[in-house]
Amino acid sequence: MRPLTVALFAESERGSYKTAYLVRSLSQLADCAGNPPLHSKGMVFAVQALLYHCNLLFFRVAEEGFSLDDYYYGMELLKDQREISDIAALCIPGVGDHSIIEATAPICERYHSILIITAQDFQDLCLS
């Protein structure tokens, strides 16, 4: 059985924007992303996914929850790509913006994947 893949958007100190990195190990994650900024939630999820033996499709964003162009570009890449057919989850921690969350629906439907957000993001979404 092939490992599942988690598509994740997060801030990091390294890596190009508007690029997808297929990461299979913690050492690969350290090489392509480096250290997380102080308040980044995404890198915590990235490490957890790798520790659960999932592959990671990593998208670097300038600021978690606010860099709309980075999120939309990554979503378009996910819609158009054909090489990874088993994206089990789409993880966008730090996002409470309706438009970004709505943009995940076609991707989640295409791959039959779940959306992972934090409890705070869910609360922000419900209250807005």
Secondary structure, 3 states (H helix, E strand, C coil): CCCCEEEEEECCCCCCECCEEEECCHHHHHHHHCCCCCCCCHHHHHHHHHHCCCEEEEEECCCCCCCHHHHHHHHHHHHHCCCCCCEEEEECCCCCCHHHHHHHHHHHHHHCCEEECCHHHHHHHHHC
